[in-house]
Amino acid sequence: MRRRHDAAFRARVALAAIKGEKTIAEISSKYGIHPNQIGQWKKAVLERLPEL
């Protein structure tokens, strides 16, 4: 069964990736999310940033 993550969780993980204080691999280990998924969430946040 697929896990569903709420928008707040996705935003928190994406912002951690954008900050660049930790590597994607470290963030992946911490939150238990695949690195590719983190990259997709990061890309989505950066694309929508001008709208916010």
Jmol script that loads the backbone (N, CA, C; Angstrom):
load data "model"
ATOM      1  N   MET A   1       0.833  -1.180   0.000  1.00  0.00           N
ATOM      2  CA  MET A   1       0.000   0.000   0.000  1.00  0.00           C
ATOM      3  C   MET A   1       0.880   1.247   0.000  1.00  0.00           C
ATOM      4  N   ARG A   2       0.497   2.216  -0.786  1.00  0.00           N
ATOM      5  CA  ARG A   2       1.262   3.450  -0.875  1.00  0.00           C
ATOM      6  C   ARG A   2       1.030   4.330   0.339  1.00  0.00           C
ATOM      7  N   ARG A   3       2.089   5.001   0.743  1.00  0.00           N
ATOM      8  CA  ARG A   3       1.954   5.961   1.834  1.00  0.00           C
ATOM      9  C   ARG A   3       1.535   7.300   1.257  1.00  0.00           C
ATOM     10  N   ARG A   4       0.666   7.980   1.963  1.00  0.00           N
ATOM     11  CA  ARG A   4       0.243   9.316   1.547  1.00  0.00           C
ATOM     12  C   ARG A   4       0.801  10.326   2.538  1.00  0.00           C
ATOM     13  N   HIS A   5       1.372  11.387   2.009  1.00  0.00           N
ATOM     14  CA  HIS A   5       1.952  12.426   2.855  1.00  0.00           C
ATOM     15  C   HIS A   5       1.167  13.711   2.630  1.00  0.00           C
ATOM     16  N   ASP A   6       0.858  14.388   3.720  1.00  0.00           N
ATOM     17  CA  ASP A   6       0.102  15.629   3.591  1.00  0.00           C
ATOM     18  C   ASP A   6       1.003  16.743   3.050  1.00  0.00           C
ATOM     19  N   ALA A   7       0.385  17.823   2.641  1.00  0.00           N
ATOM     20  CA  ALA A   7       1.105  18.927   2.010  1.00  0.00           C
ATOM     21  C   ALA A   7       2.138  19.541   2.948  1.00  0.00           C
ATOM     22  N   ALA A   8       1.817  19.620   4.226  1.00  0.00           N
ATOM     23  CA  ALA A   8       2.758  20.207   5.184  1.00  0.00           C
ATOM     24  C   ALA A   8       4.033  19.377   5.282  1.00  0.00           C
ATOM     25  N   PHE A   9       3.896  18.064   5.284  1.00  0.00           N
ATOM     26  CA  PHE A   9       5.065  17.190   5.342  1.00  0.00           C
ATOM     27  C   PHE A   9       5.909  17.338   4.086  1.00  0.00           C
ATOM     28  N   ARG A  10       5.249  17.340   2.928  1.00  0.00           N
ATOM     29  CA  ARG A  10       5.978  17.492   1.663  1.00  0.00           C
ATOM     30  C   ARG A  10       6.713  18.820   1.622  1.00  0.00           C
ATOM     31  N   ALA A  11       6.064  19.876   2.085  1.00  0.00           N
ATOM     32  CA  ALA A  11       6.692  21.197   2.093  1.00  0.00           C
ATOM     33  C   ALA A  11       7.902  21.212   3.028  1.00  0.00           C
ATOM     34  N   ARG A  12       7.775  20.592   4.197  1.00  0.00           N
ATOM     35  CA  ARG A  12       8.874  20.551   5.167  1.00  0.00           C
ATOM     36  C   ARG A  12      10.087  19.827   4.576  1.00  0.00           C
ATOM     37  N   VAL A  13       9.843  18.712   3.914  1.00  0.00           N
ATOM     38  CA  VAL A  13      10.942  17.946   3.311  1.00  0.00           C
ATOM     39  C   VAL A  13      11.549  18.723   2.148  1.00  0.00           C
ATOM     40  N   ALA A  14      10.710  19.322   1.310  1.00  0.00           N
ATOM     41  CA  ALA A  14      11.210  20.089   0.165  1.00  0.00           C
ATOM     42  C   ALA A  14      12.029  21.289   0.625  1.00  0.00           C
ATOM     43  N   LEU A  15      11.581  21.976   1.653  1.00  0.00           N
ATOM     44  CA  LEU A  15      12.333  23.126   2.158  1.00  0.00           C
ATOM     45  C   LEU A  15      13.667  22.702   2.748  1.00  0.00           C
ATOM     46  N   ALA A  16      13.701  21.558   3.383  1.00  0.00           N
ATOM     47  CA  ALA A  16      14.973  21.039   3.896  1.00  0.00           C
ATOM     48  C   ALA A  16      15.939  20.791   2.741  1.00  0.00           C
ATOM     49  N   ALA A  17      15.423  20.296   1.634  1.00  0.00           N
ATOM     50  CA  ALA A  17      16.264  20.048   0.457  1.00  0.00           C
ATOM     51  C   ALA A  17      16.718  21.358  -0.178  1.00  0.00           C
ATOM     52  N   ILE A  18      15.828  22.340  -0.211  1.00  0.00           N
ATOM     53  CA  ILE A  18      16.164  23.632  -0.818  1.00  0.00           C
ATOM     54  C   ILE A  18      17.224  24.360   0.004  1.00  0.00           C
ATOM     55  N   LYS A  19      17.124  24.279   1.326  1.00  0.00           N
ATOM     56  CA  LYS A  19      18.100  24.948   2.194  1.00  0.00           C
ATOM     57  C   LYS A  19      19.513  24.454   1.931  1.00  0.00           C
ATOM     58  N   GLY A  20      19.657  23.180   1.638  1.00  0.00           N
ATOM     59  CA  GLY A  20      20.965  22.632   1.305  1.00  0.00           C
ATOM     60  C   GLY A  20      21.876  22.397   2.497  1.00  0.00           C
ATOM     61  N   GLU A  21      21.331  22.444   3.717  1.00  0.00           N
ATOM     62  CA  GLU A  21      22.155  22.194   4.897  1.00  0.00           C
ATOM     63  C   GLU A  21      22.538  20.722   5.011  1.00  0.00           C
ATOM     64  N   LYS A  22      21.698  19.850   4.471  1.00  0.00           N
ATOM     65  CA  LYS A  22      21.961  18.415   4.452  1.00  0.00           C
ATOM     66  C   LYS A  22      21.833  17.924   3.014  1.00  0.00           C
ATOM     67  N   THR A  23      22.474  16.808   2.734  1.00  0.00           N
ATOM     68  CA  THR A  23      22.360  16.239   1.399  1.00  0.00           C
ATOM     69  C   THR A  23      20.988  15.580   1.243  1.00  0.00           C
ATOM     70  N   ILE A  24      20.620  15.332   0.000  1.00  0.00           N
ATOM     71  CA  ILE A  24      19.354  14.653  -0.285  1.00  0.00           C
ATOM     72  C   ILE A  24      19.359  13.266   0.371  1.00  0.00           C
ATOM     73  N   ALA A  25      20.508  12.606   0.365  1.00  0.00           N
ATOM     74  CA  ALA A  25      20.616  11.279   0.977  1.00  0.00           C
ATOM     75  C   ALA A  25      20.360  11.342   2.481  1.00  0.00           C
ATOM     76  N   GLU A  26      20.872  12.370   3.138  1.00  0.00           N
ATOM     77  CA  GLU A  26      20.651  12.519   4.574  1.00  0.00           C
ATOM     78  C   GLU A  26      19.181  12.797   4.875  1.00  0.00           C
ATOM     79  N   ILE A  27      18.570  13.652   4.071  1.00  0.00           N
ATOM     80  CA  ILE A  27      17.150  13.961   4.243  1.00  0.00           C
ATOM     81  C   ILE A  27      16.316  12.714   3.989  1.00  0.00           C
ATOM     82  N   SER A  28      16.700  11.960   2.979  1.00  0.00           N
ATOM     83  CA  SER A  28      16.007  10.719   2.649  1.00  0.00           C
ATOM     84  C   SER A  28      16.030   9.743   3.817  1.00  0.00           C
ATOM     85  N   SER A  29      17.182   9.601   4.440  1.00  0.00           N
ATOM     86  CA  SER A  29      17.307   8.700   5.584  1.00  0.00           C
ATOM     87  C   SER A  29      16.479   9.180   6.762  1.00  0.00           C
ATOM     88  N   LYS A  30      16.510  10.462   6.998  1.00  0.00           N
ATOM     89  CA  LYS A  30      15.800  11.029   8.147  1.00  0.00           C
ATOM     90  C   LYS A  30      14.291  10.826   8.051  1.00  0.00           C
ATOM     91  N   TYR A  31      13.732  11.090   6.854  1.00  0.00           N
ATOM     92  CA  TYR A  31      12.286  11.053   6.688  1.00  0.00           C
ATOM     93  C   TYR A  31      11.768   9.750   6.089  1.00  0.00           C
ATOM     94  N   GLY A  32      12.660   8.887   5.612  1.00  0.00           N
ATOM     95  CA  GLY A  32      12.236   7.619   5.034  1.00  0.00           C
ATOM     96  C   GLY A  32      11.565   7.784   3.684  1.00  0.00           C
ATOM     97  N   ILE A  33      12.023   8.746   2.911  1.00  0.00           N
ATOM     98  CA  ILE A  33      11.470   9.044   1.590  1.00  0.00           C
ATOM     99  C   ILE A  33      12.564   8.788   0.551  1.00  0.00           C
ATOM    100  N   HIS A  34      12.185   8.259  -0.596  1.00  0.00           N
ATOM    101  CA  HIS A  34      13.156   7.994  -1.660  1.00  0.00           C
ATOM    102  C   HIS A  34      13.730   9.319  -2.165  1.00  0.00           C
ATOM    103  N   PRO A  35      15.023   9.364  -2.460  1.00  0.00           N
ATOM    104  CA  PRO A  35      15.645  10.605  -2.933  1.00  0.00           C
ATOM    105  C   PRO A  35      14.987  11.184  -4.183  1.00  0.00           C
ATOM    106  N   ASN A  36      14.531  10.332  -5.103  1.00  0.00           N
ATOM    107  CA  ASN A  36      13.862  10.842  -6.300  1.00  0.00           C
ATOM    108  C   ASN A  36      12.579  11.579  -5.946  1.00  0.00           C
ATOM    109  N   GLN A  37      11.863  11.087  -4.948  1.00  0.00           N
ATOM    110  CA  GLN A  37      10.630  11.733  -4.518  1.00  0.00           C
ATOM    111  C   GLN A  37      10.934  13.106  -3.921  1.00  0.00           C
ATOM    112  N   ILE A  38      11.985  13.199  -3.156  1.00  0.00           N
ATOM    113  CA  ILE A  38      12.381  14.480  -2.575  1.00  0.00           C
ATOM    114  C   ILE A  38      12.720  15.466  -3.685  1.00  0.00           C
ATOM    115  N   GLY A  39      13.422  14.991  -4.703  1.00  0.00           N
ATOM    116  CA  GLY A  39      13.753  15.852  -5.846  1.00  0.00           C
ATOM    117  C   GLY A  39      12.517  16.361  -6.563  1.00  0.00           C
ATOM    118  N   GLN A  40      11.518  15.502  -6.695  1.00  0.00           N
ATOM    119  CA  GLN A  40      10.267  15.919  -7.346  1.00  0.00           C
ATOM    120  C   GLN A  40       9.542  16.964  -6.511  1.00  0.00           C
ATOM    121  N   TRP A  41       9.493  16.763  -5.201  1.00  0.00           N
ATOM    122  CA  TRP A  41       8.831  17.734  -4.319  1.00  0.00           C
ATOM    123  C   TRP A  41       9.574  19.062  -4.333  1.00  0.00           C
ATOM    124  N   LYS A  42      10.903  19.004  -4.345  1.00  0.00           N
ATOM    125  CA  LYS A  42      11.721  20.216  -4.385  1.00  0.00           C
ATOM    126  C   LYS A  42      11.455  20.981  -5.676  1.00  0.00           C
ATOM    127  N   LYS A  43      11.431  20.265  -6.786  1.00  0.00           N
ATOM    128  CA  LYS A  43      11.183  20.888  -8.085  1.00  0.00           C
ATOM    129  C   LYS A  43       9.800  21.539  -8.115  1.00  0.00           C
ATOM    130  N   ALA A  44       8.803  20.863  -7.565  1.00  0.00           N
ATOM    131  CA  ALA A  44       7.437  21.396  -7.546  1.00  0.00           C
ATOM    132  C   ALA A  44       7.369  22.688  -6.739  1.00  0.00           C
ATOM    133  N   VAL A  45       8.055  22.720  -5.603  1.00  0.00           N
ATOM    134  CA  VAL A  45       8.049  23.935  -4.769  1.00  0.00           C
ATOM    135  C   VAL A  45       8.730  25.080  -5.502  1.00  0.00           C
ATOM    136  N   LEU A  46       9.864  24.808  -6.110  1.00  0.00           N
ATOM    137  CA  LEU A  46      10.587  25.855  -6.817  1.00  0.00           C
ATOM    138  C   LEU A  46       9.805  26.387  -8.014  1.00  0.00           C
ATOM    139  N   GLU A  47       9.055  25.522  -8.692  1.00  0.00           N
ATOM    140  CA  GLU A  47       8.248  25.962  -9.830  1.00  0.00           C
ATOM    141  C   GLU A  47       7.074  26.831  -9.392  1.00  0.00           C
ATOM    142  N   ARG A  48       6.515  26.539  -8.226  1.00  0.00           N
ATOM    143  CA  ARG A  48       5.345  27.274  -7.742  1.00  0.00           C
ATOM    144  C   ARG A  48       5.719  28.485  -6.890  1.00  0.00           C
ATOM    145  N   LEU A  49       7.007  28.680  -6.615  1.00  0.00           N
ATOM    146  CA  LEU A  49       7.445  29.749  -5.754  1.00  0.00           C
ATOM    147  C   LEU A  49       6.980  31.138  -6.217  1.00  0.00           C
ATOM    148  N   PRO A  50       7.051  31.462  -7.505  1.00  0.00           N
ATOM    149  CA  PRO A  50       6.571  32.782  -7.932  1.00  0.00           C
ATOM    150  C   PRO A  50       5.074  33.006  -7.638  1.00  0.00           C
ATOM    151  N   GLU A  51       4.286  31.954  -7.638  1.00  0.00           N
ATOM    152  CA  GLU A  51       2.859  32.083  -7.362  1.00  0.00           C
ATOM    153  C   GLU A  51       2.599  32.422  -5.899  1.00  0.00           C
ATOM    154  N   LEU A  52       3.493  31.955  -5.037  1.00  0.00           N
ATOM    155  CA  LEU A  52       3.303  32.161  -3.613  1.00  0.00           C
ATOM    156  C   LEU A  52       3.712  33.573  -3.253  1.00  0.00           C
TER     157      LEU A  52
END
end "model"
wireframe off; spacefill off
backbone 0.3
color backbone group
